[in-house]
Amino acid sequence: MEFIELTGKTLLDIVNEGEIDFKQLHDAGVKGDSIVRINKFGEIELRAKSEWTLVGGLIGNFEERLHKLTGLDWV
């Protein structure tokens, strides 16, 4: 599986209104300096000490938004 990694702050910049509940992300532990990753299906995972935890998902043209804001490709 390929991902793009980013910070929680960048994730919040990418999310469109109504796409995901910000409270859900906050309750899951996503903060500005969190490390998150998004796969090609739009699934968002939060980096914990020893694992990645699924915390939500993106919809729509998220690939374009990811590339534009991060400048990164899938790895």
PDB file of N, CA, C, O and CB in Angstrom:
ATOM      1  N   MET A   1       0.855  -1.174   0.000  1.00  0.00           N
ATOM      2  CA  MET A   1       0.000   0.000   0.000  1.00  0.00           C
ATOM      3  C   MET A   1       0.902   1.239   0.000  1.00  0.00           C
ATOM      4  O   MET A   1       1.941   1.263   0.660  1.00  0.00           O
ATOM      5  CB  MET A   1      -0.973  -0.003   1.235  1.00  0.00           C
ATOM      6  N   GLU A   2       0.498   2.246  -0.735  1.00  0.00           N
ATOM      7  CA  GLU A   2       1.246   3.495  -0.807  1.00  0.00           C
ATOM      8  C   GLU A   2       0.524   4.586  -0.017  1.00  0.00           C
ATOM      9  O   GLU A   2      -0.704   4.611   0.062  1.00  0.00           O
ATOM     10  CB  GLU A   2       1.440   3.928  -2.275  1.00  0.00           C
ATOM     11  N   PHE A   3       1.315   5.481   0.561  1.00  0.00           N
ATOM     12  CA  PHE A   3       0.796   6.532   1.426  1.00  0.00           C
ATOM     13  C   PHE A   3       1.473   7.857   1.133  1.00  0.00           C
ATOM     14  O   PHE A   3       2.515   7.915   0.480  1.00  0.00           O
ATOM     15  CB  PHE A   3       0.982   6.160   2.891  1.00  0.00           C
ATOM     16  N   ILE A   4       0.855   8.921   1.632  1.00  0.00           N
ATOM     17  CA  ILE A   4       1.502  10.219   1.756  1.00  0.00           C
ATOM     18  C   ILE A   4       1.422  10.570   3.238  1.00  0.00           C
ATOM     19  O   ILE A   4       0.340  10.573   3.825  1.00  0.00           O
ATOM     20  CB  ILE A   4       0.817  11.331   0.834  1.00  0.00           C
ATOM     21  N   GLU A   5       2.577  10.868   3.838  1.00  0.00           N
ATOM     22  CA  GLU A   5       2.615  11.245   5.258  1.00  0.00           C
ATOM     23  C   GLU A   5       2.587  12.764   5.381  1.00  0.00           C
ATOM     24  O   GLU A   5       3.135  13.478   4.541  1.00  0.00           O
ATOM     25  CB  GLU A   5       3.882  10.663   5.957  1.00  0.00           C
ATOM     26  N   LEU A   6       1.944  13.244   6.436  1.00  0.00           N
ATOM     27  CA  LEU A   6       1.830  14.672   6.677  1.00  0.00           C
ATOM     28  C   LEU A   6       1.554  14.919   8.147  1.00  0.00           C
ATOM     29  O   LEU A   6       1.342  13.980   8.914  1.00  0.00           O
ATOM     30  CB  LEU A   6       0.725  15.291   5.805  1.00  0.00           C
ATOM     31  N   THR A   7       1.558  16.161   8.530  1.00  0.00           N
ATOM     32  CA  THR A   7       1.250  16.506   9.920  1.00  0.00           C
ATOM     33  C   THR A   7      -0.264  16.666  10.088  1.00  0.00           C
ATOM     34  O   THR A   7      -1.002  16.808   9.114  1.00  0.00           O
ATOM     35  CB  THR A   7       1.991  17.812  10.343  1.00  0.00           C
ATOM     36  N   GLY A   8      -0.694  16.640  11.319  1.00  0.00           N
ATOM     37  CA  GLY A   8      -2.091  16.876  11.623  1.00  0.00           C
ATOM     38  C   GLY A   8      -2.545  18.241  11.137  1.00  0.00           C
ATOM     39  O   GLY A   8      -3.673  18.386  10.666  1.00  0.00           O
ATOM     40  N   LYS A   9      -1.681  19.245  11.246  1.00  0.00           N
ATOM     41  CA  LYS A   9      -2.029  20.599  10.793  1.00  0.00           C
ATOM     42  C   LYS A   9      -2.292  20.609   9.295  1.00  0.00           C
ATOM     43  O   LYS A   9      -3.277  21.196   8.846  1.00  0.00           O
ATOM     44  CB  LYS A   9      -0.904  21.597  11.140  1.00  0.00           C
ATOM     45  N   THR A  10      -1.433  19.973   8.519  1.00  0.00           N
ATOM     46  CA  THR A  10      -1.621  19.920   7.076  1.00  0.00           C
ATOM     47  C   THR A  10      -2.895  19.150   6.730  1.00  0.00           C
ATOM     48  O   THR A  10      -3.614  19.521   5.801  1.00  0.00           O
ATOM     49  CB  THR A  10      -0.403  19.273   6.399  1.00  0.00           C
ATOM     50  N   LEU A  11      -3.171  18.093   7.466  1.00  0.00           N
ATOM     51  CA  LEU A  11      -4.406  17.343   7.252  1.00  0.00           C
ATOM     52  C   LEU A  11      -5.616  18.251   7.407  1.00  0.00           C
ATOM     53  O   LEU A  11      -6.530  18.211   6.584  1.00  0.00           O
ATOM     54  CB  LEU A  11      -4.499  16.162   8.229  1.00  0.00           C
ATOM     55  N   LEU A  12      -5.632  19.061   8.444  1.00  0.00           N
ATOM     56  CA  LEU A  12      -6.760  19.957   8.677  1.00  0.00           C
ATOM     57  C   LEU A  12      -6.907  20.978   7.545  1.00  0.00           C
ATOM     58  O   LEU A  12      -8.016  21.425   7.252  1.00  0.00           O
ATOM     59  CB  LEU A  12      -6.591  20.678  10.015  1.00  0.00           C
ATOM     60  N   ASP A  13      -5.786  21.349   6.906  1.00  0.00           N
ATOM     61  CA  ASP A  13      -5.834  22.267   5.768  1.00  0.00           C
ATOM     62  C   ASP A  13      -6.416  21.583   4.529  1.00  0.00           C
ATOM     63  O   ASP A  13      -7.000  22.249   3.673  1.00  0.00           O
ATOM     64  CB  ASP A  13      -4.431  22.807   5.462  1.00  0.00           C
ATOM     65  N   ILE A  14      -6.262  20.279   4.428  1.00  0.00           N
ATOM     66  CA  ILE A  14      -6.706  19.515   3.264  1.00  0.00           C
ATOM     67  C   ILE A  14      -8.196  19.182   3.330  1.00  0.00           C
ATOM     68  O   ILE A  14      -8.869  19.129   2.301  1.00  0.00           O
ATOM     69  CB  ILE A  14      -5.898  18.234   3.144  1.00  0.00           C
ATOM     70  N   VAL A  15      -8.706  18.960   4.531  1.00  0.00           N
ATOM     71  CA  VAL A  15     -10.089  18.510   4.701  1.00  0.00           C
ATOM     72  C   VAL A  15     -11.079  19.580   4.251  1.00  0.00           C
ATOM     73  O   VAL A  15     -10.979  20.742   4.644  1.00  0.00           O
ATOM     74  CB  VAL A  15     -10.350  18.137   6.163  1.00  0.00           C
ATOM     75  N   ASN A  16     -12.026  19.173   3.428  1.00  0.00           N
ATOM     76  CA  ASN A  16     -13.103  20.067   3.001  1.00  0.00           C
ATOM     77  C   ASN A  16     -14.217  20.080   4.037  1.00  0.00           C
ATOM     78  O   ASN A  16     -14.418  19.105   4.762  1.00  0.00           O
ATOM     79  CB  ASN A  16     -13.656  19.639   1.626  1.00  0.00           C
ATOM     80  N   GLU A  17     -14.932  21.187   4.100  1.00  0.00           N
ATOM     81  CA  GLU A  17     -16.050  21.313   5.038  1.00  0.00           C
ATOM     82  C   GLU A  17     -17.070  20.197   4.784  1.00  0.00           C
ATOM     83  O   GLU A  17     -17.469  19.958   3.645  1.00  0.00           O
ATOM     84  CB  GLU A  17     -16.725  22.710   4.906  1.00  0.00           C
ATOM     85  N   GLY A  18     -17.477  19.530   5.840  1.00  0.00           N
ATOM     86  CA  GLY A  18     -18.453  18.453   5.745  1.00  0.00           C
ATOM     87  C   GLY A  18     -17.873  17.114   5.353  1.00  0.00           C
ATOM     88  O   GLY A  18     -18.595  16.118   5.310  1.00  0.00           O
ATOM     89  N   GLU A  19     -16.580  17.068   5.064  1.00  0.00           N
ATOM     90  CA  GLU A  19     -15.950  15.824   4.623  1.00  0.00           C
ATOM     91  C   GLU A  19     -15.691  14.877   5.788  1.00  0.00           C
ATOM     92  O   GLU A  19     -15.916  13.672   5.679  1.00  0.00           O
ATOM     93  CB  GLU A  19     -14.644  16.123   3.904  1.00  0.00           C
ATOM     94  N   ILE A  20     -15.228  15.416   6.878  1.00  0.00           N
ATOM     95  CA  ILE A  20     -14.940  14.627   8.071  1.00  0.00           C
ATOM     96  C   ILE A  20     -15.181  15.519   9.283  1.00  0.00           C
ATOM     97  O   ILE A  20     -14.977  16.731   9.218  1.00  0.00           O
ATOM     98  CB  ILE A  20     -13.469  14.068   8.055  1.00  0.00           C
ATOM     99  N   ASP A  21     -15.602  14.935  10.354  1.00  0.00           N
ATOM    100  CA  ASP A  21     -15.895  15.676  11.575  1.00  0.00           C
ATOM    101  C   ASP A  21     -14.581  15.993  12.298  1.00  0.00           C
ATOM    102  O   ASP A  21     -13.861  15.085  12.716  1.00  0.00           O
ATOM    103  CB  ASP A  21     -16.857  14.866  12.499  1.00  0.00           C
ATOM    104  N   PHE A  22     -14.275  17.288  12.442  1.00  0.00           N
ATOM    105  CA  PHE A  22     -13.033  17.688  13.115  1.00  0.00           C
ATOM    106  C   PHE A  22     -13.002  17.179  14.557  1.00  0.00           C
ATOM    107  O   PHE A  22     -11.934  16.855  15.076  1.00  0.00           O
ATOM    108  CB  PHE A  22     -12.881  19.220  13.094  1.00  0.00           C
ATOM    109  N   LYS A  23     -14.153  17.107  15.197  1.00  0.00           N
ATOM    110  CA  LYS A  23     -14.219  16.580  16.566  1.00  0.00           C
ATOM    111  C   LYS A  23     -13.790  15.116  16.585  1.00  0.00           C
ATOM    112  O   LYS A  23     -13.115  14.672  17.513  1.00  0.00           O
ATOM    113  CB  LYS A  23     -15.649  16.730  17.145  1.00  0.00           C
ATOM    114  N   GLN A  24     -14.187  14.371  15.554  1.00  0.00           N
ATOM    115  CA  GLN A  24     -13.791  12.969  15.451  1.00  0.00           C
ATOM    116  C   GLN A  24     -12.267  12.847  15.382  1.00  0.00           C
ATOM    117  O   GLN A  24     -11.675  11.996  16.046  1.00  0.00           O
ATOM    118  CB  GLN A  24     -14.440  12.314  14.212  1.00  0.00           C
ATOM    119  N   LEU A  25     -11.640  13.705  14.574  1.00  0.00           N
ATOM    120  CA  LEU A  25     -10.173  13.678  14.472  1.00  0.00           C
ATOM    121  C   LEU A  25      -9.532  14.053  15.802  1.00  0.00           C
ATOM    122  O   LEU A  25      -8.589  13.398  16.247  1.00  0.00           O
ATOM    123  CB  LEU A  25      -9.688  14.634  13.364  1.00  0.00           C
ATOM    124  N   HIS A  26     -10.044  15.109  16.438  1.00  0.00           N
ATOM    125  CA  HIS A  26      -9.509  15.546  17.728  1.00  0.00           C
ATOM    126  C   HIS A  26      -9.673  14.442  18.780  1.00  0.00           C
ATOM    127  O   HIS A  26      -8.736  14.148  19.522  1.00  0.00           O
ATOM    128  CB  HIS A  26     -10.214  16.843  18.194  1.00  0.00           C
ATOM    129  N   ASP A  27     -10.841  13.842  18.843  1.00  0.00           N
ATOM    130  CA  ASP A  27     -11.094  12.767  19.804  1.00  0.00           C
ATOM    131  C   ASP A  27     -10.197  11.557  19.560  1.00  0.00           C
ATOM    132  O   ASP A  27      -9.855  10.831  20.493  1.00  0.00           O
ATOM    133  CB  ASP A  27     -12.554  12.343  19.742  1.00  0.00           C
ATOM    134  N   ALA A  28      -9.816  11.345  18.297  1.00  0.00           N
ATOM    135  CA  ALA A  28      -8.929  10.229  17.962  1.00  0.00           C
ATOM    136  C   ALA A  28      -7.478  10.533  18.321  1.00  0.00           C
ATOM    137  O   ALA A  28      -6.630   9.641  18.296  1.00  0.00           O
ATOM    138  CB  ALA A  28      -9.035   9.900  16.477  1.00  0.00           C
ATOM    139  N   GLY A  29      -7.186  11.810  18.662  1.00  0.00           N
ATOM    140  CA  GLY A  29      -5.833  12.181  19.066  1.00  0.00           C
ATOM    141  C   GLY A  29      -5.054  12.974  18.045  1.00  0.00           C
ATOM    142  O   GLY A  29      -3.871  13.243  18.251  1.00  0.00           O
ATOM    143  N   VAL A  30      -5.684  13.359  16.946  1.00  0.00           N
ATOM    144  CA  VAL A  30      -4.978  14.144  15.921  1.00  0.00           C
ATOM    145  C   VAL A  30      -4.792  15.568  16.422  1.00  0.00           C
ATOM    146  O   VAL A  30      -5.751  16.256  16.771  1.00  0.00           O
ATOM    147  CB  VAL A  30      -5.756  14.138  14.567  1.00  0.00           C
ATOM    148  N   LYS A  31      -3.527  15.995  16.448  1.00  0.00           N
ATOM    149  CA  LYS A  31      -3.160  17.358  16.844  1.00  0.00           C
ATOM    150  C   LYS A  31      -2.295  17.952  15.740  1.00  0.00           C
ATOM    151  O   LYS A  31      -1.941  17.254  14.790  1.00  0.00           O
ATOM    152  CB  LYS A  31      -2.407  17.375  18.226  1.00  0.00           C
ATOM    153  N   GLY A  32      -1.956  19.211  15.852  1.00  0.00           N
ATOM    154  CA  GLY A  32      -1.158  19.885  14.835  1.00  0.00           C
ATOM    155  C   GLY A  32       0.151  19.206  14.517  1.00  0.00           C
ATOM    156  O   GLY A  32       0.566  19.162  13.359  1.00  0.00           O
ATOM    157  N   ASP A  33       0.812  18.671  15.542  1.00  0.00           N
ATOM    158  CA  ASP A  33       2.117  18.046  15.320  1.00  0.00           C
ATOM    159  C   ASP A  33       2.044  16.528  15.180  1.00  0.00           C
ATOM    160  O   ASP A  33       3.077  15.859  15.156  1.00  0.00           O
ATOM    161  CB  ASP A  33       3.045  18.397  16.450  1.00  0.00           C
ATOM    162  N   SER A  34       0.837  15.983  15.090  1.00  0.00           N
ATOM    163  CA  SER A  34       0.680  14.533  14.896  1.00  0.00           C
ATOM    164  C   SER A  34       1.225  14.123  13.538  1.00  0.00           C
ATOM    165  O   SER A  34       1.262  14.922  12.601  1.00  0.00           O
ATOM    166  CB  SER A  34      -0.806  14.117  15.022  1.00  0.00           C
ATOM    167  N   ILE A  35       1.645  12.877  13.444  1.00  0.00           N
ATOM    168  CA  ILE A  35       2.050  12.305  12.161  1.00  0.00           C
ATOM    169  C   ILE A  35       0.887  11.445  11.679  1.00  0.00           C
ATOM    170  O   ILE A  35       0.450  10.523  12.367  1.00  0.00           O
ATOM    171  CB  ILE A  35       3.390  11.463  12.283  1.00  0.00           C
ATOM    172  N   VAL A  36       0.400  11.764  10.495  1.00  0.00           N
ATOM    173  CA  VAL A  36      -0.677  10.985   9.905  1.00  0.00           C
ATOM    174  C   VAL A  36      -0.259  10.572   8.499  1.00  0.00           C
ATOM    175  O   VAL A  36       0.673  11.129   7.917  1.00  0.00           O
ATOM    176  CB  VAL A  36      -2.011  11.792   9.881  1.00  0.00           C
ATOM    177  N   ARG A  37      -0.964   9.594   7.977  1.00  0.00           N
ATOM    178  CA  ARG A  37      -0.728   9.189   6.596  1.00  0.00           C
ATOM    179  C   ARG A  37      -2.072   8.888   5.957  1.00  0.00           C
ATOM    180  O   ARG A  37      -3.029   8.501   6.627  1.00  0.00           O
ATOM    181  CB  ARG A  37       0.222   7.952   6.517  1.00  0.00           C
ATOM    182  N   ILE A  38      -2.121   9.076   4.644  1.00  0.00           N
ATOM    183  CA  ILE A  38      -3.336   8.851   3.880  1.00  0.00           C
ATOM    184  C   ILE A  38      -2.986   7.914   2.729  1.00  0.00           C
ATOM    185  O   ILE A  38      -2.000   8.122   2.022  1.00  0.00           O
ATOM    186  CB  ILE A  38      -3.951  10.200   3.358  1.00  0.00           C
ATOM    187  N   ASN A  39      -3.812   6.873   2.552  1.00  0.00           N
ATOM    188  CA  ASN A  39      -3.560   5.966   1.437  1.00  0.00           C
ATOM    189  C   ASN A  39      -4.375   6.397   0.223  1.00  0.00           C
ATOM    190  O   ASN A  39      -5.126   7.371   0.287  1.00  0.00           O
ATOM    191  CB  ASN A  39      -3.899   4.509   1.828  1.00  0.00           C
ATOM    192  N   LYS A  40      -4.224   5.669  -0.886  1.00  0.00           N
ATOM    193  CA  LYS A  40      -4.886   6.052  -2.134  1.00  0.00           C
ATOM    194  C   LYS A  40      -6.395   5.931  -2.063  1.00  0.00           C
ATOM    195  O   LYS A  40      -7.092   6.439  -2.942  1.00  0.00           O
ATOM    196  CB  LYS A  40      -4.373   5.209  -3.265  1.00  0.00           C
ATOM    197  N   PHE A  41      -6.918   5.274  -1.041  1.00  0.00           N
ATOM    198  CA  PHE A  41      -8.365   5.155  -0.861  1.00  0.00           C
ATOM    199  C   PHE A  41      -8.916   6.282   0.013  1.00  0.00           C
ATOM    200  O   PHE A  41     -10.124   6.375   0.230  1.00  0.00           O
ATOM    201  CB  PHE A  41      -8.711   3.798  -0.242  1.00  0.00           C
ATOM    202  N   GLY A  42      -8.008   7.150   0.519  1.00  0.00           N
ATOM    203  CA  GLY A  42      -8.425   8.277   1.345  1.00  0.00           C
ATOM    204  C   GLY A  42      -8.498   7.972   2.822  1.00  0.00           C
ATOM    205  O   GLY A  42      -8.927   8.818   3.607  1.00  0.00           O
ATOM    206  N   GLU A  43      -8.086   6.770   3.222  1.00  0.00           N
ATOM    207  CA  GLU A  43      -8.124   6.403   4.637  1.00  0.00           C
ATOM    208  C   GLU A  43      -7.007   7.120   5.396  1.00  0.00           C
ATOM    209  O   GLU A  43      -5.849   7.110   4.979  1.00  0.00           O
ATOM    210  CB  GLU A  43      -7.996   4.870   4.807  1.00  0.00           C
ATOM    211  N   ILE A  44      -7.374   7.736   6.511  1.00  0.00           N
ATOM    212  CA  ILE A  44      -6.430   8.501   7.331  1.00  0.00           C
ATOM    213  C   ILE A  44      -6.013   7.648   8.519  1.00  0.00           C
ATOM    214  O   ILE A  44      -6.858   7.118   9.240  1.00  0.00           O
ATOM    215  CB  ILE A  44      -7.058   9.851   7.811  1.00  0.00           C
ATOM    216  N   GLU A  45      -4.704   7.516   8.720  1.00  0.00           N
ATOM    217  CA  GLU A  45      -4.172   6.767   9.856  1.00  0.00           C
ATOM    218  C   GLU A  45      -3.287   7.676  10.687  1.00  0.00           C
ATOM    219  O   GLU A  45      -2.520   8.483  10.160  1.00  0.00           O
ATOM    220  CB  GLU A  45      -3.385   5.523   9.384  1.00  0.00           C
ATOM    221  N   LEU A  46      -3.409   7.530  11.985  1.00  0.00           N
ATOM    222  CA  LEU A  46      -2.634   8.306  12.957  1.00  0.00           C
ATOM    223  C   LEU A  46      -1.505   7.445  13.501  1.00  0.00           C
ATOM    224  O   LEU A  46      -1.715   6.290  13.868  1.00  0.00           O
ATOM    225  CB  LEU A  46      -3.536   8.820  14.114  1.00  0.00           C
ATOM    226  N   ARG A  47      -0.305   8.017  13.549  1.00  0.00           N
ATOM    227  CA  ARG A  47       0.865   7.290  14.072  1.00  0.00           C
ATOM    228  C   ARG A  47       0.838   7.322  15.584  1.00  0.00           C
ATOM    229  O   ARG A  47       0.823   8.392  16.193  1.00  0.00           O
ATOM    230  CB  ARG A  47       2.194   7.898  13.541  1.00  0.00           C
ATOM    231  N   ALA A  48       0.833   6.131  16.196  1.00  0.00           N
ATOM    232  CA  ALA A  48       0.957   5.981  17.640  1.00  0.00           C
ATOM    233  C   ALA A  48       2.360   5.435  17.918  1.00  0.00           C
ATOM    234  O   ALA A  48       3.170   5.307  17.000  1.00  0.00           O
ATOM    235  CB  ALA A  48      -0.167   5.031  18.226  1.00  0.00           C
ATOM    236  N   LYS A  49       2.640   5.120  19.155  1.00  0.00           N
ATOM    237  CA  LYS A  49       3.981   4.670  19.526  1.00  0.00           C
ATOM    238  C   LYS A  49       4.425   3.442  18.734  1.00  0.00           C
ATOM    239  O   LYS A  49       5.563   3.383  18.267  1.00  0.00           O
ATOM    240  CB  LYS A  49       4.029   4.362  21.009  1.00  0.00           C
ATOM    241  N   SER A  50       3.538   2.467  18.582  1.00  0.00           N
ATOM    242  CA  SER A  50       3.953   1.226  17.932  1.00  0.00           C
ATOM    243  C   SER A  50       3.005   0.750  16.836  1.00  0.00           C
ATOM    244  O   SER A  50       3.087  -0.397  16.396  1.00  0.00           O
ATOM    245  CB  SER A  50       4.088   0.155  18.956  1.00  0.00           C
ATOM    246  N   GLU A  51       2.099   1.636  16.392  1.00  0.00           N
ATOM    247  CA  GLU A  51       1.156   1.211  15.358  1.00  0.00           C
ATOM    248  C   GLU A  51       0.516   2.415  14.680  1.00  0.00           C
ATOM    249  O   GLU A  51       0.652   3.550  15.137  1.00  0.00           O
ATOM    250  CB  GLU A  51       0.072   0.306  15.959  1.00  0.00           C
ATOM    251  N   TRP A  52      -0.175   2.151  13.594  1.00  0.00           N
ATOM    252  CA  TRP A  52      -0.987   3.146  12.905  1.00  0.00           C
ATOM    253  C   TRP A  52      -2.448   2.828  13.221  1.00  0.00           C
ATOM    254  O   TRP A  52      -2.852   1.665  13.189  1.00  0.00           O
ATOM    255  CB  TRP A  52      -0.713   3.147  11.345  1.00  0.00           C
ATOM    256  N   THR A  53      -3.243   3.861  13.527  1.00  0.00           N
ATOM    257  CA  THR A  53      -4.643   3.682  13.866  1.00  0.00           C
ATOM    258  C   THR A  53      -5.514   4.427  12.859  1.00  0.00           C
ATOM    259  O   THR A  53      -5.280   5.605  12.586  1.00  0.00           O
ATOM    260  CB  THR A  53      -4.926   4.170  15.302  1.00  0.00           C
ATOM    261  N   LEU A  54      -6.510   3.749  12.311  1.00  0.00           N
ATOM    262  CA  LEU A  54      -7.441   4.366  11.373  1.00  0.00           C
ATOM    263  C   LEU A  54      -8.316   5.362  12.112  1.00  0.00           C
ATOM    264  O   LEU A  54      -8.944   5.017  13.113  1.00  0.00           O
ATOM    265  CB  LEU A  54      -8.307   3.298  10.665  1.00  0.00           C
ATOM    266  N   VAL A  55      -8.363   6.617  11.616  1.00  0.00           N
ATOM    267  CA  VAL A  55      -9.127   7.667  12.313  1.00  0.00           C
ATOM    268  C   VAL A  55     -10.165   8.347  11.422  1.00  0.00           C
ATOM    269  O   VAL A  55     -10.871   9.241  11.889  1.00  0.00           O
ATOM    270  CB  VAL A  55      -8.179   8.713  12.857  1.00  0.00           C
ATOM    271  N   GLY A  56     -10.277   7.954  10.168  1.00  0.00           N
ATOM    272  CA  GLY A  56     -11.263   8.574   9.296  1.00  0.00           C
ATOM    273  C   GLY A  56     -10.889   8.425   7.842  1.00  0.00           C
ATOM    274  O   GLY A  56      -9.988   7.663   7.489  1.00  0.00           O
ATOM    275  N   GLY A  57     -11.596   9.168   6.994  1.00  0.00           N
ATOM    276  CA  GLY A  57     -11.336   9.079   5.574  1.00  0.00           C
ATOM    277  C   GLY A  57     -11.722  10.346   4.832  1.00  0.00           C
ATOM    278  O   GLY A  57     -12.584  11.110   5.266  1.00  0.00           O
ATOM    279  N   LEU A  58     -11.064  10.545   3.707  1.00  0.00           N
ATOM    280  CA  LEU A  58     -11.332  11.691   2.834  1.00  0.00           C
ATOM    281  C   LEU A  58     -12.167  11.240   1.645  1.00  0.00           C
ATOM    282  O   LEU A  58     -12.155  10.065   1.278  1.00  0.00           O
ATOM    283  CB  LEU A  58     -10.010  12.347   2.353  1.00  0.00           C
ATOM    284  N   ILE A  59     -12.889  12.177   1.047  1.00  0.00           N
ATOM    285  CA  ILE A  59     -13.674  11.878  -0.145  1.00  0.00           C
ATOM    286  C   ILE A  59     -13.411  12.944  -1.196  1.00  0.00           C
ATOM    287  O   ILE A  59     -12.781  13.963  -0.915  1.00  0.00           O
ATOM    288  CB  ILE A  59     -15.186  11.795   0.189  1.00  0.00           C
ATOM    289  N   GLY A  60     -13.892  12.706  -2.393  1.00  0.00           N
ATOM    290  CA  GLY A  60     -13.740  13.713  -3.441  1.00  0.00           C
ATOM    291  C   GLY A  60     -12.359  13.710  -4.055  1.00  0.00           C
ATOM    292  O   GLY A  60     -11.721  12.663  -4.165  1.00  0.00           O
ATOM    293  N   ASN A  61     -11.901  14.869  -4.452  1.00  0.00           N
ATOM    294  CA  ASN A  61     -10.612  15.004  -5.146  1.00  0.00           C
ATOM    295  C   ASN A  61      -9.465  15.185  -4.160  1.00  0.00           C
ATOM    296  O   ASN A  61      -8.650  16.095  -4.312  1.00  0.00           O
ATOM    297  CB  ASN A  61     -10.650  16.188  -6.118  1.00  0.00           C
ATOM    298  N   PHE A  62      -9.398  14.324  -3.156  1.00  0.00           N
ATOM    299  CA  PHE A  62      -8.367  14.480  -2.126  1.00  0.00           C
ATOM    300  C   PHE A  62      -6.965  14.302  -2.678  1.00  0.00           C
ATOM    301  O   PHE A  62      -6.027  14.906  -2.157  1.00  0.00           O
ATOM    302  CB  PHE A  62      -8.595  13.493  -1.008  1.00  0.00           C
ATOM    303  N   GLU A  63      -6.790  13.492  -3.719  1.00  0.00           N
ATOM    304  CA  GLU A  63      -5.443  13.288  -4.272  1.00  0.00           C
ATOM    305  C   GLU A  63      -4.853  14.609  -4.753  1.00  0.00           C
ATOM    306  O   GLU A  63      -3.695  14.919  -4.473  1.00  0.00           O
ATOM    307  CB  GLU A  63      -5.479  12.270  -5.434  1.00  0.00           C
ATOM    308  N   GLU A  64      -5.642  15.369  -5.465  1.00  0.00           N
ATOM    309  CA  GLU A  64      -5.181  16.671  -5.969  1.00  0.00           C
ATOM    310  C   GLU A  64      -4.833  17.603  -4.813  1.00  0.00           C
ATOM    311  O   GLU A  64      -3.810  18.286  -4.844  1.00  0.00           O
ATOM    312  CB  GLU A  64      -6.257  17.319  -6.868  1.00  0.00           C
ATOM    313  N   ARG A  65      -5.693  17.626  -3.791  1.00  0.00           N
ATOM    314  CA  ARG A  65      -5.437  18.479  -2.627  1.00  0.00           C
ATOM    315  C   ARG A  65      -4.169  18.038  -1.901  1.00  0.00           C
ATOM    316  O   ARG A  65      -3.378  18.881  -1.477  1.00  0.00           O
ATOM    317  CB  ARG A  65      -6.637  18.450  -1.662  1.00  0.00           C
ATOM    318  N   LEU A  66      -3.967  16.741  -1.753  1.00  0.00           N
ATOM    319  CA  LEU A  66      -2.761  16.225  -1.075  1.00  0.00           C
ATOM    320  C   LEU A  66      -1.488  16.651  -1.802  1.00  0.00           C
ATOM    321  O   LEU A  66      -0.552  17.175  -1.198  1.00  0.00           O
ATOM    322  CB  LEU A  66      -2.815  14.689  -0.979  1.00  0.00           C
ATOM    323  N   HIS A  67      -1.477  16.414  -3.108  1.00  0.00           N
ATOM    324  CA  HIS A  67      -0.284  16.755  -3.892  1.00  0.00           C
ATOM    325  C   HIS A  67      -0.015  18.255  -3.872  1.00  0.00           C
ATOM    326  O   HIS A  67       1.135  18.684  -3.775  1.00  0.00           O
ATOM    327  CB  HIS A  67      -0.443  16.274  -5.338  1.00  0.00           C
ATOM    328  N   LYS A  68      -1.074  19.048  -3.965  1.00  0.00           N
ATOM    329  CA  LYS A  68      -0.920  20.502  -3.997  1.00  0.00           C
ATOM    330  C   LYS A  68      -0.348  21.034  -2.680  1.00  0.00           C
ATOM    331  O   LYS A  68       0.557  21.868  -2.693  1.00  0.00           O
ATOM    332  CB  LYS A  68      -2.268  21.169  -4.290  1.00  0.00           C
ATOM    333  N   LEU A  69      -0.869  20.557  -1.543  1.00  0.00           N
ATOM    334  CA  LEU A  69      -0.425  21.083  -0.249  1.00  0.00           C
ATOM    335  C   LEU A  69       0.868  20.477   0.270  1.00  0.00           C
ATOM    336  O   LEU A  69       1.612  21.135   0.999  1.00  0.00           O
ATOM    337  CB  LEU A  69      -1.488  20.869   0.759  1.00  0.00           C
ATOM    338  N   THR A  70       1.149  19.218  -0.099  1.00  0.00           N
ATOM    339  CA  THR A  70       2.359  18.578   0.438  1.00  0.00           C
ATOM    340  C   THR A  70       3.508  18.561  -0.552  1.00  0.00           C
ATOM    341  O   THR A  70       4.669  18.553  -0.145  1.00  0.00           O
ATOM    342  CB  THR A  70       2.051  17.166   0.861  1.00  0.00           C
ATOM    343  N   GLY A  71       3.207  18.555  -1.851  1.00  0.00           N
ATOM    344  CA  GLY A  71       4.255  18.421  -2.862  1.00  0.00           C
ATOM    345  C   GLY A  71       4.830  17.012  -2.927  1.00  0.00           C
ATOM    346  O   GLY A  71       5.857  16.786  -3.567  1.00  0.00           O
ATOM    347  N   LEU A  72       4.167  16.062  -2.264  1.00  0.00           N
ATOM    348  CA  LEU A  72       4.673  14.683  -2.181  1.00  0.00           C
ATOM    349  C   LEU A  72       3.915  13.751  -3.109  1.00  0.00           C
ATOM    350  O   LEU A  72       2.769  14.007  -3.479  1.00  0.00           O
ATOM    351  CB  LEU A  72       4.578  14.168  -0.747  1.00  0.00           C
ATOM    352  N   ASP A  73       4.587  12.651  -3.482  1.00  0.00           N
ATOM    353  CA  ASP A  73       3.969  11.574  -4.253  1.00  0.00           C
ATOM    354  C   ASP A  73       3.722  10.381  -3.340  1.00  0.00           C
ATOM    355  O   ASP A  73       4.232  10.318  -2.222  1.00  0.00           O
ATOM    356  CB  ASP A  73       4.860  11.166  -5.457  1.00  0.00           C
ATOM    357  N   TRP A  74       2.929   9.439  -3.839  1.00  0.00           N
ATOM    358  CA  TRP A  74       2.654   8.212  -3.084  1.00  0.00           C
ATOM    359  C   TRP A  74       3.932   7.392  -2.938  1.00  0.00           C
ATOM    360  O   TRP A  74       4.688   7.253  -3.899  1.00  0.00           O
ATOM    361  CB  TRP A  74       1.549   7.373  -3.779  1.00  0.00           C
ATOM    362  N   VAL A  75       4.178   6.857  -1.765  1.00  0.00           N
ATOM    363  CA  VAL A  75       5.315   5.958  -1.506  1.00  0.00           C
ATOM    364  C   VAL A  75       4.871   4.805  -0.662  1.00  0.00           C
ATOM    365  O   VAL A  75       5.677   3.935  -0.332  1.00  0.00           O
ATOM    366  CB  VAL A  75       6.469   6.698  -0.819  1.00  0.00           C
TER     367      VAL A  75
END
